[in-house]
Amino acid sequence: MKTKNLLLLLALMPIVWAKPANAQLMLTLERTLEIAYESSPNMISQKISLENQLENVNLTKAQLKSRFSLSIEPLTYNKGRGFQQLAGGYIDSESLSSFGSFNVSQPITATDGTVTLSNRFGFERNLTRENNFVNSFSNNLQLSISQPLLKKYNANKMGLKQAELDLENTQLQYSITKLSLEYNVSQSFYSLYSAEQSLITAKEELENQQKSYEIIKNKVEAGLSAEEELWQAELNLQNARSSVNDSEVSLENSKDQLKQTIGLDLDEDIAIVTNIDVKTIDIELEDAIEYGLQKRMELRQNEITLEESRMNLLSVKDNDKISGSLEFSVGLQGINEEINLLYDTPTDNETVGLSLNLPIWDWGARKSRIKIAENNLKSSEINYEEEKKSIEIEIRQSFRSLKNLVFQIEIAEKSLENAQKTYDLNLLKYENGDLTSMDLKQYSDQLTQQKHSLTTARINYKLGLLQLKNQTLWDFENNKPVLD
């Protein structure tokens, strides 16, 4: 009995330990978009760019704050022999030193200047002419200010402004990429849906052809129809099977395309769940254009380019012109053999320096640079106006196309209804022997085509509505803005 139980346990172990098969991933359009936003290579790349620009802004802000630094020279030893004129001959030299410097530097954002506080402390041991060693401590505390003069271009302010514009531009590009991805994913999703419907239609056609084949086969065997009718029915049946195979291949290809678009593993087993029913929406063209011109992010990107061109023009005008700088420093230095007497007799150090740069002749280089910058600014202004026109044209075209797609859906629905009635009527004729299989095949093909046409018209309307949404940044289905 124990042996039987042991054998039963051993037989069940592979079943218990076996890994469950990968479950099929069911995808709605909303879930597909969620996966795409997280896993799509384009979105991942944009997220990296956005993170870099955020760090760049943090870096620029950090560079405008106080910077602290400490440098240490723990030990420096020198020994040698050299000629000294005052001593009238060669003398030996030997020294030992150790120094450390502490610095605090603070950029002045408002004036583009810099304030620096530094302190250098050290110890030295030197050999005298009498071959005696003398020890000394020193400390030098200094406050200095460096201030550019006669400049309108503030590098500190403009550097921060440029970093903030780059960040905003990247944020805009991130949102644009996300909207573009929404359209591409929706297009791939509906293409997969269309492939599924084509397969369903192909299987229905195969079933119809199988029935037609059985009917004509019975008639031929009963001597009621010519054998040529059976040959045609067999050919129709084979064509229907081939259509099913083609549809299955197209379905798998569409699945791979969708998985690549949203960043899924190609071995992932997926299926989609969706409702393709269309609810048409009344849209006013004037409102759509107004939304687009107010909200489109490409316009803000062009405005950023305009700001950058103005900043560049200001920078170019400030180069190679009369400029100057003011350098001012005060310090207190103490030297003594005893560290506690370091500042018994301190030395005051003051420095004031004014320098001017007066360009005389540059053969027109500055004039040319300014002209180039002015032309770039004009080009940016022209591009901004052209972008507005392009946006309005895009919206007008999408609006007209959407209106036309509504009529196409109505026509496709009516055509499908008529094609279904026509096929049912001619199928009855075929069963009664009043119609050949070749003629019935034509009506069957017509029915299949009308099913495809209705599916395509509905998908095109949904994609057209999504395109208009992306072009205006207004969700017409929910009557709300796309972005805050």
C-alpha positions in Angstrom: 0.0 0.0 0.0 2.8 2.4 0.9 4.5 1.5 -2.5 1.4 2.5 -4.4 1.1 5.8 -2.5 4.7 6.6 -3.2 4.3 5.8 -6.9 1.1 8.0 -7.0 3.0 10.9 -5.3 5.9 10.6 -7.8 3.4 10.6 -10.7 1.7 13.8 -9.4 4.9 15.7 -8.7 5.5 17.0 -12.3 1.9 18.2 -12.4 2.3 20.1 -9.1 5.7 21.6 -10.1 4.9 22.4 -13.7 4.8 26.1 -14.5 1.4 27.4 -15.6 1.2 28.4 -19.2 1.4 32.1 -20.0 -2.1 33.6 -19.8 -3.4 35.6 -22.8 -3.1 39.4 -22.2 -6.5 41.0 -22.9 -6.1 44.6 -24.1 -8.6 47.4 -24.3 -7.5 50.5 -26.1 -7.1 52.3 -22.7 -4.9 49.5 -21.3 -2.9 49.4 -24.5 -2.2 53.1 -24.2 -1.1 52.7 -20.6 1.4 50.1 -21.5 2.7 52.3 -24.4 3.2 55.3 -22.2 5.3 53.2 -19.9 7.1 50.8 -22.3 7.3 52.5 -25.7 10.9 53.2 -26.8 9.9 56.7 -27.9 8.4 57.5 -24.5 11.3 56.1 -22.6 13.7 58.2 -24.7 11.6 61.4 -24.1 11.5 60.6 -20.3 15.3 60.4 -20.3 15.5 63.8 -22.2 13.1 65.3 -19.7 15.0 64.0 -16.7 18.2 65.4 -18.2 16.7 68.9 -18.7 15.3 68.8 -15.1 18.8 68.0 -13.9 20.2 70.8 -16.1 18.0 73.4 -14.5 19.0 72.1 -11.0 22.7 72.3 -12.1 22.2 75.9 -13.4 20.5 77.0 -10.1 23.2 75.3 -8.1 25.9 77.2 -10.0 24.3 80.5 -8.9 24.7 79.6 -5.2 27.7 79.8 -3.0 30.5 77.4 -3.9 32.8 76.1 -1.2 36.1 74.5 -1.9 39.1 73.4 0.2 42.5 72.6 -1.2 45.3 71.1 0.9 49.1 70.8 0.3 50.0 68.5 3.2 53.8 68.5 2.6 56.2 70.2 0.2 59.9 69.7 0.7 62.7 71.4 -1.3 66.5 71.0 -1.0 69.1 72.4 -3.4 72.1 74.7 -4.0 72.1 77.8 -6.1 74.0 81.0 -6.8 72.7 84.2 -5.1 74.2 87.5 -6.1 73.5 89.2 -2.7 75.3 86.4 -0.9 78.2 86.6 -3.4 78.3 82.9 -4.0 76.5 79.6 -3.9 74.4 78.7 -0.8 72.4 75.7 0.3 68.7 75.9 0.5 66.2 73.7 2.3 62.6 74.2 3.1 59.5 72.3 4.4 56.0 73.7 4.0 52.4 72.7 4.5 49.4 74.8 3.4 45.6 74.8 3.1 43.2 77.1 1.4 39.5 77.6 2.0 37.4 79.5 -0.6 33.8 80.7 -0.8 32.6 82.1 -4.1 29.2 83.6 -4.6 28.0 84.7 -8.1 26.0 87.9 -8.1 23.0 87.1 -10.3 21.7 90.7 -10.6 25.0 92.2 -11.8 26.8 89.2 -13.3 29.7 89.7 -10.8 31.4 87.4 -8.3 32.3 87.8 -4.6 35.0 85.6 -3.3 36.2 85.0 0.3 39.4 83.1 0.7 41.7 82.1 3.5 45.1 80.6 3.1 46.9 79.2 6.2 50.2 77.4 6.3 53.5 76.5 8.0 57.0 77.0 6.6 60.5 75.8 7.8 63.4 77.4 6.0 67.2 77.1 6.3 69.0 80.4 6.9 72.5 81.5 5.8 73.7 80.6 9.3 72.5 77.1 8.7 69.8 77.5 11.2 66.1 76.5 10.6 63.4 79.2 11.1 59.8 78.3 11.6 56.9 80.6 10.6 53.2 80.5 10.4 51.2 82.6 8.0 47.5 83.3 7.3 46.1 85.4 4.5 42.4 86.4 4.6 41.0 88.1 1.5 37.7 89.4 0.2 37.5 90.2 -3.5 34.8 91.4 -5.9 34.9 91.1 -9.7 32.3 93.1 -11.6 31.9 93.4 -15.4 31.0 96.9 -16.7 29.2 98.3 -19.7 27.4 95.0 -20.5 23.7 94.4 -21.1 24.0 90.7 -21.5 23.8 89.0 -18.1 25.3 85.5 -18.4 24.0 84.4 -15.0 20.4 85.4 -15.8 20.5 84.3 -19.4 22.0 80.9 -18.5 19.2 80.2 -16.1 16.6 81.5 -18.6 18.0 79.2 -21.3 18.0 76.2 -19.0 14.3 76.9 -18.1 13.4 77.3 -21.8 15.1 74.1 -22.7 13.2 72.3 -19.9 9.9 73.8 -21.1 10.7 72.9 -24.7 11.4 69.3 -23.6 8.2 69.1 -21.6 6.3 70.3 -24.7 8.0 67.7 -26.9 7.2 65.0 -24.3 3.5 65.9 -24.5 3.6 66.1 -28.3 5.3 62.6 -28.5 2.7 61.3 -26.1 -0.2 62.6 -28.3 1.6 61.2 -31.4 2.0 57.9 -29.7 -1.7 57.8 -28.8 -2.6 58.2 -32.5 -0.1 55.5 -33.6 -1.1 53.1 -30.9 -4.8 53.6 -31.8 -4.0 53.1 -35.4 -2.2 49.8 -34.7 -4.9 48.8 -32.3 -7.7 49.3 -34.8 -5.6 47.7 -37.5 -5.5 44.6 -35.3 -9.3 44.9 -34.8 -9.8 45.1 -38.6 -7.6 42.0 -39.1 -9.7 40.2 -36.5 -12.9 41.2 -38.3 -11.4 40.2 -41.6 -10.7 36.7 -40.2 -14.2 36.4 -38.8 -15.6 37.4 -42.2 -13.3 35.0 -44.0 -14.5 32.2 -41.7 -18.1 33.1 -42.3 -17.4 33.1 -46.1 -15.7 29.7 -45.7 -18.8 28.4 -43.9 -21.1 29.8 -46.6 -18.9 28.2 -49.3 -18.9 24.9 -47.4 -22.7 25.0 -47.4 -22.8 25.9 -51.1 -20.5 23.0 -51.8 -22.7 20.5 -49.9 -25.8 21.7 -51.7 -24.3 21.5 -55.2 -22.7 18.2 -54.4 -26.0 16.7 -53.4 -27.6 18.0 -56.6 -24.8 16.6 -58.8 -25.1 13.2 -57.2 -28.9 13.4 -57.7 -28.4 14.3 -61.4 -30.1 17.7 -60.9 -27.0 19.8 -61.8 -24.1 19.6 -64.2 -20.7 18.4 -62.8 -19.1 21.7 -63.9 -21.1 23.3 -61.0 -19.4 21.1 -58.5 -16.0 21.9 -59.9 -16.7 25.6 -59.5 -18.0 25.0 -56.0 -14.8 23.2 -55.1 -12.7 26.1 -56.4 -14.8 28.6 -54.4 -14.3 26.5 -51.3 -10.5 26.4 -51.8 -10.4 30.1 -52.3 -12.4 30.6 -49.1 -9.9 28.4 -47.2 -7.0 30.4 -48.7 -8.7 33.7 -47.6 -8.9 32.3 -44.0 -5.2 31.5 -44.1 -4.3 34.9 -45.5 -6.4 36.6 -42.8 -4.7 34.5 -40.0 -1.3 35.7 -41.3 -2.4 39.3 -41.4 -3.8 39.0 -37.9 -0.5 37.7 -36.5 1.4 40.4 -38.4 -0.9 43.1 -36.9 -0.3 41.7 -33.4 3.5 41.9 -33.8 3.2 45.5 -35.1 1.1 46.5 -32.1 3.4 44.8 -29.6 6.4 46.6 -31.2 4.6 50.0 -31.0 3.7 49.7 -27.3 6.9 48.0 -26.3 5.7 44.5 -25.4 7.7 41.3 -25.9 7.0 39.7 -29.3 6.3 36.4 -27.6 3.5 37.9 -25.5 0.1 36.3 -26.4 -2.4 39.2 -26.8 -6.0 39.7 -27.7 -8.0 42.9 -27.9 -11.4 43.9 -26.6 -13.1 46.9 -28.1 -16.3 48.5 -29.2 -16.2 49.9 -32.7 -19.6 51.5 -32.7 -19.5 55.1 -33.7 -21.3 58.1 -32.1 -20.9 61.0 -34.4 -20.3 64.4 -32.9 -21.3 67.9 -34.1 -18.2 70.1 -34.2 -18.0 73.8 -35.0 -15.0 74.6 -37.3 -14.5 78.0 -35.7 -14.3 76.5 -32.2 -11.8 73.9 -33.4 -9.5 76.5 -34.9 -9.7 78.7 -31.8 -8.8 75.8 -29.6 -5.9 74.8 -31.8 -4.4 78.3 -32.0 -4.7 78.8 -28.2 -3.4 75.4 -27.1 -1.1 73.9 -29.7 2.3 73.2 -28.1 4.2 73.7 -31.4 3.3 77.4 -31.2 4.8 77.7 -27.7 7.9 75.9 -29.1 8.1 78.6 -31.8 7.7 81.3 -29.1 10.6 79.7 -27.2 12.7 79.8 -30.4 11.9 83.5 -30.7 13.0 84.2 -27.2 16.2 82.3 -27.8 16.9 84.3 -30.9 16.4 87.6 -29.0 18.7 86.4 -26.3 21.3 85.4 -28.9 21.0 88.8 -30.6 21.6 90.6 -27.3 24.6 88.4 -26.6 26.1 89.1 -30.1 25.6 92.9 -29.7 27.5 92.7 -26.4 30.5 91.0 -27.9 33.4 93.0 -29.4 32.2 96.4 -28.1 33.5 98.7 -25.4 33.5 96.8 -22.1 35.3 96.9 -18.8 35.7 95.2 -15.5 36.2 96.3 -11.9 38.4 94.2 -9.6 38.5 95.1 -5.9 39.9 93.2 -3.0 40.8 93.7 0.7 42.8 91.4 2.8 44.6 90.9 6.1 47.9 88.9 6.3 49.7 87.7 9.4 53.1 86.1 9.6 54.8 85.0 12.9 57.0 82.3 14.3 54.4 81.7 17.0 50.9 80.7 15.9 49.2 82.5 18.8 51.0 85.8 17.8 50.0 85.4 14.1 48.1 88.7 14.0 50.2 90.8 16.4 51.5 92.9 13.5 49.2 92.2 10.6 49.6 93.6 7.1 46.6 95.2 5.3 46.3 94.4 1.6 44.1 96.4 -0.7 43.7 96.2 -4.5 41.6 98.2 -6.9 41.8 97.6 -10.6 39.8 99.0 -13.5 40.3 97.6 -17.0 38.7 98.7 -20.3 38.5 96.9 -23.6 38.1 99.3 -26.6 37.9 97.4 -30.0 39.3 99.6 -32.8 38.8 97.7 -36.1 37.6 94.1 -36.7 37.0 94.3 -40.5 33.2 94.2 -40.0 33.1 90.9 -38.1 30.8 92.3 -35.3 28.5 93.8 -37.9 28.2 90.5 -39.8 27.5 88.6 -36.6 24.8 91.0 -35.6 23.3 90.8 -39.1 23.2 87.0 -38.9 21.5 87.1 -35.5 18.9 89.6 -36.8 18.2 87.4 -39.8 17.8 84.4 -37.5 15.3 86.3 -35.5 13.4 87.3 -38.6 13.3 83.6 -39.7 12.0 82.6 -36.3 9.2 85.2 -36.6 8.3 84.0 -40.1 8.3 80.3 -38.9 6.0 81.3 -36.0 3.4 82.9 -38.4 3.7 80.0 -40.8 3.2 77.5 -38.0 -0.1 79.2 -37.1 -1.2 78.9 -40.8 -0.2 75.3 -41.0 -2.1 74.5 -37.8 -5.3 76.2 -39.1 -5.0 74.3 -42.4 -4.5 71.0 -40.6 -7.6 71.6 -38.6 -9.7 72.6 -41.6 -8.6 69.5 -43.5 -9.4 67.2 -40.6 -12.8 68.8 -40.0 -13.8 68.4 -43.7 -12.5 64.8 -43.7 -14.5 64.0 -40.5 -17.7 65.4 -42.1 -17.1 63.2 -45.1 -16.5 60.1 -43.0 -19.9 60.5 -41.4 -21.5 60.2 -44.8 -19.3 57.2 -45.6 -20.4 55.4 -42.5 -24.1 56.0 -43.4 -23.5 54.8 -46.9 -21.5 51.7 -45.7 -24.3 50.7 -43.2 -27.0 51.0 -45.9 -24.8 49.1 -48.4 -24.1 46.3 -46.0 -27.8 46.0 -45.2 -28.6 45.8 -49.0 -25.7 43.3 -49.6 -27.0 41.0 -46.9 -30.5 41.0 -48.2 -29.2 40.4 -51.8 -27.1 37.5 -50.7 -29.9 35.9 -48.7 -32.2 36.2 -51.6 -29.7 34.8 -54.1 -28.7 32.0 -51.7 -32.4 30.9 -51.8 -32.3 31.0 -55.6 -29.1 28.9 -55.6 -30.7 26.3 -53.3 -33.6 26.1 -55.8 -31.2 25.7 -58.7 -32.0 29.1 -60.3 -28.4 30.4 -59.8 -25.0 29.1 -60.5 -22.3 28.9 -57.9 -20.2 31.4 -59.8 -23.0 34.0 -59.6 -23.5 33.3 -55.9 -19.8 33.8 -55.4 -20.1 37.3 -56.7 -22.9 38.2 -54.2 -20.8 36.6 -51.4 -17.8 38.7 -52.4 -20.0 41.8 -52.4 -21.2 41.0 -48.9 -17.7 40.5 -47.7 -16.5 43.8 -49.2 -19.3 45.7 -47.6 -18.5 44.3 -44.2 -14.9 45.5 -44.7 -16.0 48.9 -45.9 -18.2 49.5 -42.8 -15.4 48.4 -40.5 -12.9 50.7 -42.3 -15.3 53.7 -42.3 -15.9 53.4 -38.6 -12.2 53.0 -37.8 -11.4 56.0 -40.0 -13.9 58.1 -38.2 -12.5 57.2 -34.8 -8.9 57.9 -36.0 -10.1 61.2 -37.7 -11.7 62.3 -34.4 -8.5 61.5 -32.6 -6.5 63.4 -35.1 -8.7 66.5 -34.7 -8.3 66.1 -30.9 -4.6 66.1 -31.2 -4.6 69.1 -33.6 -6.8 71.2 -31.4 -5.9 69.7 -28.0 -9.6 69.6 -27.2 -11.5 66.3 -26.5 -14.7 66.7 -28.4 -16.1 63.3 -27.1 -15.9 64.5 -23.5 -16.0 68.2 -24.2 -12.9 69.1 -22.2 -9.3 70.2 -22.9 -6.7 67.5 -23.5 -4.0 69.1 -21.3 -4.2 71.3 -18.2 
